[in-house]
Amino acid sequence: MMQPQLMQQIEKHTRSLFQKVFRGFGTDALRFTFYSLASTGRDIKFDIGRMEGFRNFCNKIWNAARYVMMNSEGKTVPESLSLEHCS
């Protein structure tokens, strides 16, 4: 931290500012955004638009999983799959 004496003020301001923004996106979208930005040796440029895109992506994954769960009740998956099972 470049200005340790301002740490409390910076933390308080950051919490109040970003708490409102992040609330509409959800934890999964926030985590996925940070995962995608995680790389060594570069600065992170955080973009709300990117987080919105990841929220939509996580939503699609969630909906696809729900669809599969609803339509697979009582069905079993063979132990070994082949191309014949895909039709």
N, CA, C and O atoms as a GROMACS GRO file, in nm:
protein
  348
    1MET      N    1   0.085  -0.117   0.000
    1MET     CA    2   0.000   0.000   0.000
    1MET      C    3   0.089   0.122   0.000
    1MET      O    4   0.182   0.133   0.080
    2MET      N    5   0.060   0.214  -0.089
    2MET     CA    6   0.145   0.332  -0.104
    2MET      C    7   0.125   0.432   0.008
    2MET      O    8   0.219   0.503   0.045
    3GLN      N    9   0.004   0.440   0.064
    3GLN     CA   10  -0.024   0.535   0.171
    3GLN      C   11  -0.088   0.461   0.288
    3GLN      O   12  -0.211   0.463   0.304
    4PRO      N   13  -0.007   0.396   0.370
    4PRO     CA   14  -0.063   0.315   0.480
    4PRO      C   15  -0.148   0.395   0.578
    4PRO      O   16  -0.240   0.339   0.639
    5GLN      N   17  -0.121   0.523   0.593
    5GLN     CA   18  -0.198   0.604   0.687
    5GLN      C   19  -0.342   0.626   0.639
    5GLN      O   20  -0.428   0.660   0.720
    6LEU      N   21  -0.367   0.606   0.511
    6LEU     CA   22  -0.502   0.624   0.457
    6LEU      C   23  -0.576   0.491   0.438
    6LEU      O   24  -0.684   0.488   0.378
    7MET      N   25  -0.521   0.384   0.489
    7MET     CA   26  -0.577   0.251   0.464
    7MET      C   27  -0.722   0.240   0.511
    7MET      O   28  -0.806   0.187   0.438
    8GLN      N   29  -0.753   0.288   0.630
    8GLN     CA   30  -0.890   0.279   0.683
    8GLN      C   31  -0.988   0.357   0.595
    8GLN      O   32  -1.096   0.308   0.565
    9GLN      N   33  -0.950   0.478   0.556
    9GLN     CA   34  -1.038   0.560   0.471
    9GLN      C   35  -1.060   0.495   0.335
    9GLN      O   36  -1.173   0.491   0.285
   10ILE      N   37  -0.955   0.445   0.277
   10ILE     CA   38  -0.965   0.382   0.145
   10ILE      C   39  -1.053   0.258   0.152
   10ILE      O   40  -1.136   0.236   0.065
   11GLU      N   41  -1.034   0.178   0.256
   11GLU     CA   42  -1.114   0.056   0.271
   11GLU      C   43  -1.262   0.089   0.288
   11GLU      O   44  -1.347   0.025   0.226
   12LYS      N   45  -1.292   0.188   0.372
   12LYS     CA   46  -1.431   0.226   0.396
   12LYS      C   47  -1.496   0.277   0.267
   12LYS      O   48  -1.609   0.240   0.235
   13HIS      N   49  -1.426   0.362   0.195
   13HIS     CA   50  -1.478   0.416   0.069
   13HIS      C   51  -1.499   0.306  -0.035
   13HIS      O   52  -1.600   0.304  -0.104
   14THR      N   53  -1.403   0.216  -0.044
   14THR     CA   54  -1.412   0.108  -0.142
   14THR      C   55  -1.529   0.016  -0.110
   14THR      O   56  -1.603  -0.025  -0.200
   15ARG      N   57  -1.546  -0.018   0.016
   15ARG     CA   58  -1.658  -0.105   0.056
   15ARG      C   59  -1.792  -0.041   0.021
   15ARG      O   60  -1.879  -0.107  -0.035
   16SER      N   61  -1.810   0.086   0.054
   16SER     CA   62  -1.938   0.151   0.027
   16SER      C   63  -1.962   0.167  -0.123
   16SER      O   64  -2.076   0.156  -0.169
   17LEU      N   65  -1.858   0.193  -0.198
   17LEU     CA   66  -1.872   0.213  -0.342
   17LEU      C   67  -1.905   0.084  -0.414
   17LEU      O   68  -1.998   0.080  -0.494
   18PHE      N   69  -1.831  -0.020  -0.387
   18PHE     CA   70  -1.846  -0.144  -0.463
   18PHE      C   71  -1.955  -0.237  -0.410
   18PHE      O   72  -2.000  -0.325  -0.483
   19GLN      N   73  -1.996  -0.219  -0.287
   19GLN     CA   74  -2.101  -0.304  -0.234
   19GLN      C   75  -2.230  -0.286  -0.314
   19GLN      O   76  -2.300  -0.383  -0.340
   20LYS      N   77  -2.260  -0.163  -0.352
   20LYS     CA   78  -2.380  -0.135  -0.431
   20LYS      C   79  -2.368  -0.194  -0.571
   20LYS      O   80  -2.465  -0.246  -0.625
   21VAL      N   81  -2.251  -0.186  -0.629
   21VAL     CA   82  -2.229  -0.234  -0.766
   21VAL      C   83  -2.234  -0.385  -0.772
   21VAL      O   84  -2.301  -0.440  -0.860
   22PHE      N   85  -2.166  -0.454  -0.683
   22PHE     CA   86  -2.155  -0.599  -0.689
   22PHE      C   87  -2.284  -0.671  -0.652
   22PHE      O   88  -2.306  -0.785  -0.694
   23ARG      N   89  -2.368  -0.609  -0.577
   23ARG     CA   90  -2.489  -0.674  -0.529
   23ARG      C   91  -2.576  -0.726  -0.644
   23ARG      O   92  -2.639  -0.831  -0.631
   24GLY      N   93  -2.582  -0.654  -0.755
   24GLY     CA   94  -2.666  -0.694  -0.867
   24GLY      C   95  -2.609  -0.804  -0.954
   24GLY      O   96  -2.678  -0.853  -1.044
   25PHE      N   97  -2.486  -0.845  -0.930
   25PHE     CA   98  -2.422  -0.943  -1.018
   25PHE      C   99  -2.411  -1.081  -0.956
   25PHE      O  100  -2.413  -1.180  -1.029
   26GLY      N  101  -2.399  -1.091  -0.828
   26GLY     CA  102  -2.389  -1.221  -0.763
   26GLY      C  103  -2.244  -1.265  -0.744
   26GLY      O  104  -2.153  -1.219  -0.812
   27THR      N  105  -2.227  -1.355  -0.651
   27THR     CA  106  -2.095  -1.402  -0.613
   27THR      C  107  -2.027  -1.482  -0.722
   27THR      O  108  -1.907  -1.466  -0.744
   28ASP      N  109  -2.102  -1.568  -0.791
   28ASP     CA  110  -2.041  -1.650  -0.895
   28ASP      C  111  -1.984  -1.565  -1.008
   28ASP      O  112  -1.874  -1.592  -1.057
   29ALA      N  113  -2.058  -1.463  -1.049
   29ALA     CA  114  -2.009  -1.375  -1.156
   29ALA      C  115  -1.883  -1.300  -1.112
   29ALA      O  116  -1.790  -1.283  -1.190
   30LEU      N  117  -1.881  -1.257  -0.987
   30LEU     CA  118  -1.764  -1.187  -0.935
   30LEU      C  119  -1.643  -1.280  -0.930
   30LEU      O  120  -1.533  -1.242  -0.971
   31ARG      N  121  -1.663  -1.402  -0.881
   31ARG     CA  122  -1.553  -1.499  -0.876
   31ARG      C  123  -1.502  -1.531  -1.016
   31ARG      O  124  -1.381  -1.535  -1.039
   32PHE      N  125  -1.593  -1.555  -1.110
   32PHE     CA  126  -1.554  -1.590  -1.246
   32PHE      C  127  -1.477  -1.474  -1.310
   32PHE      O  128  -1.381  -1.497  -1.383
   33THR      N  129  -1.517  -1.352  -1.282
   33THR     CA  130  -1.446  -1.235  -1.335
   33THR      C  131  -1.304  -1.230  -1.281
   33THR      O  132  -1.209  -1.209  -1.356
   34PHE      N  133  -1.289  -1.250  -1.151
   34PHE     CA  134  -1.154  -1.249  -1.093
   34PHE      C  135  -1.070  -1.365  -1.143
   34PHE      O  136  -0.950  -1.350  -1.164
   35TYR      N  137  -1.132  -1.482  -1.162
   35TYR     CA  138  -1.058  -1.596  -1.219
   35TYR      C  139  -1.006  -1.562  -1.357
   35TYR      O  140  -0.893  -1.594  -1.392
   36SER      N  141  -1.090  -1.497  -1.436
   36SER     CA  142  -1.049  -1.466  -1.574
   36SER      C  143  -0.940  -1.360  -1.578
   36SER      O  144  -0.860  -1.356  -1.671
   37LEU      N  145  -0.938  -1.273  -1.478
   37LEU     CA  146  -0.839  -1.166  -1.475
   37LEU      C  147  -0.708  -1.209  -1.410
   37LEU      O  148  -0.607  -1.138  -1.419
   38ALA      N  149  -0.708  -1.324  -1.345
   38ALA     CA  150  -0.591  -1.368  -1.270
   38ALA      C  151  -0.482  -1.418  -1.364
   38ALA      O  152  -0.494  -1.524  -1.425
   39SER      N  153  -0.380  -1.341  -1.375
   39SER     CA  154  -0.260  -1.385  -1.447
   39SER      C  155  -0.141  -1.314  -1.385
   39SER      O  156  -0.155  -1.205  -1.329
   40THR      N  157  -0.028  -1.374  -1.394
   40THR     CA  158   0.089  -1.316  -1.330
   40THR      C  159   0.151  -1.208  -1.418
   40THR      O  160   0.150  -1.217  -1.541
   41GLY      N  161   0.202  -1.108  -1.354
   41GLY     CA  162   0.280  -1.008  -1.423
   41GLY      C  163   0.203  -0.900  -1.495
   41GLY      O  164   0.258  -0.832  -1.581
   42ARG      N  165   0.075  -0.882  -1.462
   42ARG     CA  166   0.003  -0.772  -1.527
   42ARG      C  167  -0.091  -0.707  -1.428
   42ARG      O  168  -0.136  -0.769  -1.332
   43ASP      N  169  -0.121  -0.581  -1.452
   43ASP     CA  170  -0.217  -0.509  -1.370
   43ASP      C  171  -0.358  -0.552  -1.410
   43ASP      O  172  -0.382  -0.591  -1.524
   44ILE      N  173  -0.449  -0.545  -1.316
   44ILE     CA  174  -0.587  -0.582  -1.343
   44ILE      C  175  -0.667  -0.456  -1.373
   44ILE      O  176  -0.668  -0.362  -1.295
   45LYS      N  177  -0.733  -0.457  -1.487
   45LYS     CA  178  -0.825  -0.349  -1.521
   45LYS      C  179  -0.966  -0.406  -1.506
   45LYS      O  180  -1.014  -0.480  -1.592
   46PHE      N  181  -1.029  -0.372  -1.396
   46PHE     CA  182  -1.160  -0.429  -1.366
   46PHE      C  183  -1.266  -0.357  -1.447
   46PHE      O  184  -1.270  -0.234  -1.450
   47ASP      N  185  -1.352  -0.434  -1.512
   47ASP     CA  186  -1.455  -0.378  -1.598
   47ASP      C  187  -1.590  -0.435  -1.558
   47ASP      O  188  -1.609  -0.557  -1.555
   48ILE      N  189  -1.685  -0.348  -1.526
   48ILE     CA  190  -1.818  -0.391  -1.487
   48ILE      C  191  -1.887  -0.463  -1.602
   48ILE      O  192  -1.962  -0.558  -1.579
   49GLY      N  193  -1.864  -0.420  -1.725
   49GLY     CA  194  -1.923  -0.486  -1.841
   49GLY      C  195  -1.880  -0.630  -1.853
   49GLY      O  196  -1.960  -0.717  -1.891
   50ARG      N  197  -1.756  -0.657  -1.821
   50ARG     CA  198  -1.706  -0.795  -1.824
   50ARG      C  199  -1.776  -0.878  -1.718
   50ARG      O  200  -1.812  -0.994  -1.742
   51MET      N  201  -1.796  -0.820  -1.600
   51MET     CA  202  -1.864  -0.893  -1.494
   51MET      C  203  -2.009  -0.920  -1.533
   51MET      O  204  -2.064  -1.025  -1.500
   52GLU      N  205  -2.071  -0.827  -1.602
   52GLU     CA  206  -2.208  -0.849  -1.649
   52GLU      C  207  -2.213  -0.965  -1.748
   52GLU      O  208  -2.305  -1.047  -1.743
   53GLY      N  209  -2.115  -0.973  -1.836
   53GLY     CA  210  -2.108  -1.084  -1.930
   53GLY      C  211  -2.090  -1.217  -1.860
   53GLY      O  212  -2.152  -1.316  -1.898
   54PHE      N  213  -2.006  -1.221  -1.757
   54PHE     CA  214  -1.986  -1.345  -1.682
   54PHE      C  215  -2.110  -1.381  -1.600
   54PHE      O  216  -2.138  -1.499  -1.578
   55ARG      N  217  -2.184  -1.280  -1.554
   55ARG     CA  218  -2.310  -1.309  -1.485
   55ARG      C  219  -2.405  -1.379  -1.580
   55ARG      O  220  -2.470  -1.477  -1.543
   56ASN      N  221  -2.414  -1.329  -1.704
   56ASN     CA  222  -2.501  -1.392  -1.803
   56ASN      C  223  -2.455  -1.534  -1.834
   56ASN      O  224  -2.537  -1.624  -1.850
   57PHE      N  225  -2.324  -1.554  -1.844
   57PHE     CA  226  -2.269  -1.686  -1.870
   57PHE      C  227  -2.303  -1.782  -1.756
   57PHE      O  228  -2.346  -1.895  -1.780
   58CYS      N  229  -2.283  -1.738  -1.632
   58CYS     CA  230  -2.315  -1.823  -1.516
   58CYS      C  231  -2.464  -1.855  -1.513
   58CYS      O  232  -2.503  -1.965  -1.475
   59ASN      N  233  -2.546  -1.759  -1.553
   59ASN     CA  234  -2.690  -1.782  -1.560
   59ASN      C  235  -2.724  -1.891  -1.661
   59ASN      O  236  -2.810  -1.975  -1.634
   60LYS      N  237  -2.656  -1.890  -1.776
   60LYS     CA  238  -2.680  -1.993  -1.877
   60LYS      C  239  -2.639  -2.131  -1.826
   60LYS      O  240  -2.710  -2.229  -1.848
   61ILE      N  241  -2.526  -2.137  -1.758
   61ILE     CA  242  -2.481  -2.265  -1.701
   61ILE      C  243  -2.584  -2.316  -1.599
   61ILE      O  244  -2.619  -2.434  -1.598
   62TRP      N  245  -2.631  -2.225  -1.515
   62TRP     CA  246  -2.730  -2.261  -1.413
   62TRP      C  247  -2.858  -2.313  -1.479
   62TRP      O  248  -2.911  -2.416  -1.438
   63ASN      N  249  -2.907  -2.242  -1.580
   63ASN     CA  250  -3.030  -2.283  -1.648
   63ASN      C  251  -3.013  -2.416  -1.720
   63ASN      O  252  -3.104  -2.499  -1.720
   64ALA      N  253  -2.898  -2.437  -1.782
   64ALA     CA  254  -2.872  -2.564  -1.851
   64ALA      C  255  -2.869  -2.680  -1.750
   64ALA      O  256  -2.923  -2.787  -1.778
   65ALA      N  257  -2.807  -2.658  -1.636
   65ALA     CA  258  -2.802  -2.762  -1.532
   65ALA      C  259  -2.942  -2.794  -1.480
   65ALA      O  260  -2.976  -2.910  -1.459
   66ARG      N  261  -3.023  -2.691  -1.460
   66ARG     CA  262  -3.161  -2.714  -1.416
   66ARG      C  263  -3.241  -2.792  -1.519
   66ARG      O  264  -3.318  -2.881  -1.485
   67TYR      N  265  -3.222  -2.758  -1.647
   67TYR     CA  266  -3.291  -2.827  -1.756
   67TYR      C  267  -3.254  -2.975  -1.757
   67TYR      O  268  -3.341  -3.062  -1.769
   68VAL      N  269  -3.125  -3.004  -1.745
   68VAL     CA  270  -3.080  -3.143  -1.744
   68VAL      C  271  -3.137  -3.216  -1.624
   68VAL      O  272  -3.183  -3.330  -1.637
   69MET      N  273  -3.135  -3.154  -1.508
   69MET     CA  274  -3.187  -3.219  -1.387
   69MET      C  275  -3.338  -3.247  -1.400
   69MET      O  276  -3.384  -3.353  -1.357
   70MET      N  277  -3.413  -3.153  -1.458
   70MET     CA  278  -3.557  -3.173  -1.473
   70MET      C  279  -3.589  -3.286  -1.571
   70MET      O  280  -3.685  -3.359  -1.551
   71ASN      N  281  -3.509  -3.299  -1.675
   71ASN     CA  282  -3.538  -3.396  -1.780
   71ASN      C  283  -3.464  -3.528  -1.766
   71ASN      O  284  -3.471  -3.612  -1.855
   72SER      N  285  -3.396  -3.547  -1.657
   72SER     CA  286  -3.323  -3.673  -1.640
   72SER      C  287  -3.367  -3.752  -1.517
   72SER      O  288  -3.300  -3.847  -1.476
   73GLU      N  289  -3.479  -3.714  -1.459
   73GLU     CA  290  -3.528  -3.786  -1.342
   73GLU      C  291  -3.565  -3.929  -1.380
   73GLU      O  292  -3.635  -3.951  -1.478
   74GLY      N  293  -3.518  -4.024  -1.304
   74GLY     CA  294  -3.550  -4.164  -1.326
   74GLY      C  295  -3.471  -4.229  -1.438
   74GLY      O  296  -3.493  -4.347  -1.467
   75LYS      N  297  -3.382  -4.158  -1.501
   75LYS     CA  298  -3.302  -4.214  -1.609
   75LYS      C  299  -3.162  -4.244  -1.556
   75LYS      O  300  -3.113  -4.176  -1.467
   76THR      N  301  -3.100  -4.345  -1.612
   76THR     CA  302  -2.965  -4.381  -1.571
   76THR      C  303  -2.868  -4.360  -1.686
   76THR      O  304  -2.907  -4.361  -1.803
   77VAL      N  305  -2.745  -4.341  -1.651
   77VAL     CA  306  -2.639  -4.323  -1.750
   77VAL      C  307  -2.558  -4.452  -1.756
   77VAL      O  308  -2.516  -4.502  -1.652
   78PRO      N  309  -2.536  -4.506  -1.876
   78PRO     CA  310  -2.455  -4.628  -1.886
   78PRO      C  311  -2.314  -4.604  -1.834
   78PRO      O  312  -2.261  -4.493  -1.841
   79GLU      N  313  -2.254  -4.710  -1.782
   79GLU     CA  314  -2.120  -4.697  -1.725
   79GLU      C  315  -2.017  -4.654  -1.829
   79GLU      O  316  -1.930  -4.573  -1.799
   80SER      N  317  -2.028  -4.708  -1.950
   80SER     CA  318  -1.937  -4.664  -2.057
   80SER      C  319  -2.022  -4.612  -2.172
   80SER      O  320  -2.116  -4.678  -2.216
   81LEU      N  321  -1.989  -4.496  -2.220
   81LEU     CA  322  -2.065  -4.433  -2.327
   81LEU      C  323  -1.999  -4.458  -2.461
   81LEU      O  324  -1.877  -4.469  -2.470
   82SER      N  325  -2.081  -4.467  -2.564
   82SER     CA  326  -2.030  -4.478  -2.701
   82SER      C  327  -2.112  -4.384  -2.789
   82SER      O  328  -2.206  -4.320  -2.741
   83LEU      N  329  -2.079  -4.377  -2.916
   83LEU     CA  330  -2.152  -4.290  -3.008
   83LEU      C  331  -2.298  -4.332  -3.022
   83LEU      O  332  -2.383  -4.249  -3.053
   84GLU      N  333  -2.328  -4.458  -2.999
   84GLU     CA  334  -2.466  -4.506  -3.008
   84GLU      C  335  -2.556  -4.440  -2.903
   84GLU      O  336  -2.675  -4.424  -2.926
   85HIS      N  337  -2.498  -4.403  -2.792
   85HIS     CA  338  -2.576  -4.341  -2.685
   85HIS      C  339  -2.606  -4.194  -2.714
   85HIS      O  340  -2.690  -4.135  -2.646
   86CYS      N  341  -2.541  -4.136  -2.811
   86CYS     CA  342  -2.555  -3.993  -2.837
   86CYS      C  343  -2.673  -3.960  -2.928
   86CYS      O  344  -2.709  -3.843  -2.942
   87SER      N  345  -2.734  -4.059  -2.990
   87SER     CA  346  -2.844  -4.030  -3.083
   87SER      C  347  -2.978  -4.027  -3.013
   87SER      O  348  -3.080  -4.004  -3.077
   0.00000   0.00000   0.00000
